[in-house]
Amino acid sequence: MNTKLGWKIFATTITSLILVASTASPLAAEKPIDNSEYIYCCQGNQSGWGRRQYSRRYNLNNVETLNAEVISVDAYTSRRGTSQGVHLLVNTDKETVEVHLGPSWYLEDQDFEITAEDKITITGSRINLNGEEAIVASQLEKGNKTLILRDENGFPLWRGWRR
């Protein structure tokens, strides 16, 4: 066999193995499948969707639980128009606050319906977004149902999710 041809076959084989290993590895699961990982916020002058930025806003030191009534369920489209995020406007006994849930495509696959006037319990991280307080939800409870949106470290469960 020609030495040059042998090296080309060897290099191609190694490259193929590296590609297969990198796409099948657990680290690859952290990359969004379709570049639509939800970043809050998808309104106004925010950057739209983007990788990991949404996760960075979730602060484990600011996690709290609120009992609230849903005022509205709203979908916000990114500036690029690539995907929608779902937000709730809720009323507690102390305040009215916006709650950021996640991408609509992910929430549509969950067996959890939220409508206006629902009584829910929200666990999430309180953040300041453009001078306004908001909650990035990690979990919602309604009746005997629970919707988990983030893991114990605050990372979105939709990372690597395939529809």
Residue frames relative to the residue before (quaternion, step in Angstrom):
aa qw qx qy qz dx dy dz
M 1.0000 0.0000 0.0000 0.0000 0.00 0.00 0.00
N 0.5552 -0.6075 0.4697 0.3196 3.53 -1.09 0.80
T 0.5064 -0.6735 0.4488 0.2975 3.63 -0.85 0.96
K 0.6451 0.5166 -0.3281 0.4575 3.60 0.95 -0.83
L 0.6611 0.5018 -0.2992 0.4708 3.55 0.95 -0.91
G 0.6290 0.5399 -0.3277 0.4534 3.59 1.02 -0.79
W 0.6739 0.4831 -0.2938 0.4757 3.60 0.95 -0.86
K 0.6254 0.5265 -0.3410 0.4640 3.60 1.05 -0.70
I 0.6508 0.4964 -0.3118 0.4825 3.59 0.96 -0.84
F 0.6427 0.5206 -0.3159 0.4649 3.57 0.96 -0.87
A 0.6773 0.4880 -0.2943 0.4654 3.62 0.86 -0.95
T 0.6457 0.5162 -0.3147 0.4665 3.60 0.98 -0.82
T 0.6500 0.5156 -0.3113 0.4635 3.58 0.97 -0.87
I 0.6617 0.4986 -0.3044 0.4700 3.59 0.89 -0.92
T 0.6461 0.5165 -0.3174 0.4637 3.59 0.92 -0.90
S 0.6546 0.5119 -0.3110 0.4613 3.58 0.93 -0.88
L 0.6576 0.5075 -0.3099 0.4626 3.58 0.95 -0.86
I 0.6386 0.5170 -0.3249 0.4684 3.59 0.99 -0.78
L 0.6564 0.5065 -0.3132 0.4631 3.60 0.93 -0.85
V 0.6602 0.4954 -0.3072 0.4736 3.58 0.92 -0.88
A 0.6736 0.4966 -0.3018 0.4566 3.59 0.88 -0.90
S 0.6897 0.4831 -0.3030 0.4463 3.59 0.91 -0.81
T 0.6942 0.4520 -0.2967 0.4752 3.61 1.00 -0.66
A 0.6996 0.4447 -0.2772 0.4858 3.60 1.13 -0.42
S 0.5498 0.6450 -0.3967 0.3525 3.59 1.21 -0.19
P 0.6220 -0.5383 0.4033 0.4009 3.61 -1.19 0.42
L 0.6053 0.5613 -0.3676 0.4283 3.61 1.06 -0.59
A 0.6215 0.5458 -0.3469 0.4422 3.57 1.07 -0.65
A 0.5865 0.5909 -0.3725 0.4099 3.60 1.12 -0.55
E 0.6084 0.5581 -0.3620 0.4328 3.61 1.18 -0.38
K 0.6108 0.5344 -0.3642 0.4568 3.59 1.19 -0.28
P 0.4871 -0.6572 0.4711 0.3300 3.61 -0.91 0.79
I 0.5299 -0.6525 0.4486 0.3036 3.53 -1.02 0.83
D 0.8439 0.1369 -0.0270 0.5181 3.58 0.74 -1.02
N 0.5381 -0.6650 0.3787 0.3533 3.58 1.17 0.58
S 0.5822 0.5748 -0.3941 0.4187 3.61 1.09 0.53
E 0.2344 0.7791 -0.5488 0.1921 3.58 1.11 0.52
Y 0.4796 -0.7209 0.4391 0.2397 3.49 -0.73 1.16
I 0.0412 -0.7438 0.6663 0.0328 3.52 -0.94 0.91
Y 0.2496 -0.7160 0.5949 0.2667 3.52 -0.85 0.65
C 0.7261 -0.2468 -0.6144 -0.1853 1.34 -1.89 1.15
C 0.4536 -0.7060 0.4827 0.2506 3.50 -1.12 0.50
Q 0.5910 0.5756 -0.3791 0.4191 3.57 1.11 0.41
G 0.8566 0.2531 -0.1257 0.4318 3.48 -1.39 0.11
N 0.8177 -0.2580 0.2026 0.4730 3.53 -0.92 -0.97
Q 0.3993 0.7116 -0.4907 0.3057 3.59 1.15 0.34
S 0.6170 -0.6185 0.3671 0.3194 3.52 -1.18 0.58
G 0.5448 -0.6093 0.4225 0.3918 3.62 1.15 -0.18
W 0.7643 -0.3133 0.2473 0.5064 3.55 -1.08 -0.66
G 0.1732 0.7835 -0.5870 0.1074 3.54 -1.15 0.54
R 0.5756 -0.6313 0.4152 0.3127 3.51 -1.13 0.67
R 0.8858 0.0891 -0.1076 0.4426 3.52 -1.09 0.96
Q 0.5367 0.6366 -0.4283 0.3509 3.62 1.07 -0.45
Y 0.6289 0.5384 -0.3308 0.4530 3.56 1.03 -0.81
S 0.6545 0.5226 -0.3092 0.4505 3.58 0.95 -0.85
R 0.6384 0.5548 -0.3284 0.4205 3.57 1.01 -0.77
R 0.6379 0.5387 -0.3343 0.4372 3.61 1.09 -0.57
Y 0.6018 0.5561 -0.3669 0.4404 3.59 1.12 -0.52
N 0.0952 -0.8172 0.5685 -0.0018 3.56 -0.56 1.21
L 0.3823 -0.7515 0.4942 0.2116 3.58 -0.49 1.18
N 0.6391 0.5320 -0.3270 0.4490 3.61 1.18 -0.43
N 0.7313 0.3859 -0.2276 0.5143 3.61 1.25 -0.25
V 0.3461 0.7489 -0.4980 0.2672 3.59 1.11 0.58
E 0.0650 0.7833 -0.6140 0.0724 3.54 -0.99 0.91
T 0.3253 -0.7190 0.5796 0.2031 3.53 -1.33 0.28
L 0.0919 -0.8027 0.5893 -0.0030 3.54 -0.88 1.06
N 0.2463 -0.6920 0.6504 0.1932 3.53 -1.17 0.64
A 0.0793 0.8289 -0.5398 0.1234 3.55 -0.68 1.08
E 0.3169 -0.6762 0.6185 0.2447 3.49 -1.43 0.17
V 0.4341 -0.7029 0.5043 0.2512 3.55 -0.90 0.97
I 0.2577 -0.7460 0.5978 0.1406 3.55 -0.90 1.02
S 0.7921 -0.1302 0.1075 0.5866 3.57 0.93 -0.92
V 0.2589 -0.6987 0.6450 0.1695 3.50 -1.37 0.46
D 0.0003 0.8372 -0.5426 0.0681 3.56 -0.51 1.18
A 0.2423 -0.7286 0.6213 0.1562 3.53 -1.18 0.69
Y 0.1249 -0.7786 0.6131 0.0472 3.54 -0.92 0.98
T 0.2861 -0.7543 0.5712 0.1516 3.53 -0.92 0.96
S 0.5241 -0.6327 0.4720 0.3198 3.54 -1.04 0.80
R 0.6554 -0.5035 0.3794 0.4160 3.55 -1.26 0.36
R 0.6835 0.4729 -0.2821 0.4792 3.56 1.05 -0.72
G 0.4109 -0.7352 0.4513 0.2950 3.58 1.25 -0.27
T 0.4268 0.7477 -0.4291 0.2731 3.58 1.23 0.35
S 0.8063 -0.0279 0.0638 0.5874 3.59 1.06 -0.62
Q 0.3481 -0.7236 0.5527 0.2231 3.55 -1.30 0.21
G 0.2185 -0.7372 0.6241 0.1390 3.51 -1.23 0.64
V 0.3287 -0.7457 0.5487 0.1867 3.56 -1.12 0.66
H 0.0599 -0.7746 0.6295 -0.0124 3.52 -0.95 1.04
L 0.2233 -0.7271 0.6270 0.1686 3.51 -1.26 0.49
L 0.1988 -0.6884 0.6712 0.1900 3.51 -1.24 0.49
V 0.0067 -0.8270 0.5597 -0.0522 3.57 -0.57 1.15
N 0.2755 -0.7327 0.6016 0.1593 3.49 -1.29 0.51
T 0.1300 -0.7600 0.6332 0.0679 3.57 -0.87 1.03
D 0.6751 -0.4604 0.3459 0.4611 3.58 -1.20 -0.15
K 0.7362 0.4083 -0.2247 0.4908 3.62 1.26 -0.26
E 0.8332 0.0323 0.0631 0.5484 3.59 1.04 -0.68
T 0.3179 -0.6406 0.6416 0.2773 3.47 -1.47 0.04
V 0.0496 0.8187 -0.5623 0.1053 3.57 -0.67 1.09
E 0.4222 -0.6760 0.5437 0.2632 3.54 -1.20 0.64
V 0.1633 -0.7734 0.6097 0.0583 3.55 -1.04 0.91
H 0.2378 -0.7695 0.5831 0.1061 3.55 -0.73 1.14
L 0.2155 -0.8136 0.5318 0.0935 3.58 -0.65 1.14
G 0.6349 -0.4835 0.3827 0.4655 3.59 0.53 -1.15
P 0.7269 -0.4159 0.2928 0.4614 3.57 -1.25 -0.15
S 0.5567 -0.6352 0.4223 0.3290 3.55 -0.99 0.85
W 0.6217 0.5498 -0.3602 0.4259 3.61 0.99 -0.73
Y 0.6551 0.4887 -0.3175 0.4809 3.60 1.08 -0.64
L 0.6830 0.5033 -0.2892 0.4433 3.57 0.87 -0.96
E 0.5963 0.5746 -0.3583 0.4311 3.59 1.11 -0.61
D 0.6876 0.4813 -0.2753 0.4688 3.60 1.14 -0.59
Q 0.6022 0.5551 -0.3583 0.4481 3.59 1.28 -0.06
D 0.4086 -0.6929 0.5357 0.2568 3.57 -1.13 0.60
F 0.5022 0.6131 -0.4270 0.4353 3.55 0.59 1.22
E 0.0828 -0.8115 0.5783 0.0081 3.57 -0.50 1.20
I 0.0798 -0.7784 0.6224 0.0164 3.53 -1.00 0.92
T 0.0386 0.7880 -0.6124 0.0507 3.55 -0.90 0.97
A 0.6781 -0.4602 0.3721 0.4359 3.54 -1.32 0.28
E 0.8049 0.2613 -0.2643 0.4626 3.53 -1.18 0.85
D 0.4409 0.6631 -0.4811 0.3667 3.61 1.22 0.09
K 0.2993 -0.6981 0.6178 0.2036 3.55 -1.15 0.68
I 0.0446 0.8173 -0.5673 0.0904 3.56 -0.64 1.15
T 0.2783 -0.6884 0.6331 0.2188 3.51 -1.39 0.26
I 0.1437 -0.8013 0.5803 0.0198 3.54 -0.77 1.14
T 0.0719 -0.7361 0.6700 0.0631 3.54 -1.02 0.84
G 0.2981 0.7576 -0.5356 0.2243 3.55 -0.80 1.00
S 0.5717 -0.5900 0.4672 0.3270 3.49 -1.40 0.05
R 0.3356 -0.7265 0.5661 0.1977 3.56 -0.85 0.99
I 0.0275 -0.7997 0.5987 -0.0359 3.52 -0.85 1.06
N 0.3264 -0.6785 0.6059 0.2567 3.52 -1.36 0.14
L 0.0116 -0.8042 0.5910 -0.0622 3.53 -0.62 1.19
N 0.8279 -0.1354 0.0337 0.5432 3.56 -0.42 1.25
G 0.7388 -0.4306 0.2224 0.4683 3.57 0.96 0.89
E 0.6605 0.4577 -0.3007 0.5137 3.58 1.28 -0.02
E 0.3992 -0.6902 0.5421 0.2653 3.57 -1.03 0.73
A 0.0295 0.7719 -0.6331 0.0492 3.53 -1.13 0.78
I 0.3361 -0.7053 0.5845 0.2188 3.54 -1.32 0.25
V 0.2012 -0.7171 0.6533 0.1363 3.56 -1.00 0.90
A 0.3018 -0.8138 0.4744 0.1471 3.55 -0.28 1.30
S 0.1840 -0.7484 0.6244 0.1270 3.52 -1.17 0.73
Q 0.7995 0.0235 0.0153 0.6001 3.57 1.19 -0.52
L 0.0931 -0.7561 0.6448 0.0626 3.54 -1.19 0.71
E 0.1028 -0.7641 0.6325 0.0742 3.52 -1.13 0.70
K 0.0421 0.7619 -0.6440 0.0547 3.54 -1.04 0.90
G 0.8054 -0.0380 -0.0279 0.5908 3.54 -0.45 1.20
N 0.7644 -0.3144 0.2452 0.5066 3.57 -0.75 -1.02
K 0.5755 0.5749 -0.3816 0.4390 3.60 1.25 0.32
T 0.1326 -0.7735 0.6170 0.0583 3.54 -1.15 0.76
L 0.1551 -0.7543 0.6334 0.0764 3.54 -1.02 0.93
I 0.1513 -0.7795 0.6049 0.0599 3.57 -0.60 1.18
L 0.1525 -0.8187 0.5519 0.0433 3.58 -0.71 1.12
R 0.7944 0.1622 -0.0582 0.5825 3.58 1.14 -0.61
D 0.4939 -0.6403 0.4942 0.3190 3.53 -1.21 0.50
E 0.7486 -0.4207 0.2767 0.4314 3.59 -1.31 0.03
N 0.6840 0.4488 -0.2815 0.5015 3.60 1.25 -0.29
G 0.5881 -0.6195 0.3440 0.3899 3.56 1.30 0.11
F 0.5079 0.6464 -0.4351 0.3674 3.59 1.23 0.13
P 0.5362 -0.6530 0.4313 0.3163 3.60 -0.94 0.89
L 0.4613 -0.6864 0.4923 0.2715 3.56 -1.02 0.83
W 0.6116 0.5651 -0.3606 0.4202 3.60 1.18 -0.28
R 0.4103 0.6812 -0.5010 0.3416 3.62 1.20 0.08
G 0.8433 0.1216 -0.1077 0.5124 3.56 -0.78 0.99
W 0.4120 0.7191 -0.4643 0.3122 3.59 1.27 0.15
R 0.1591 -0.7631 0.6181 0.1018 3.55 -1.02 0.80
R 0.4024 -0.7134 0.5224 0.2374 3.51 -0.95 0.90
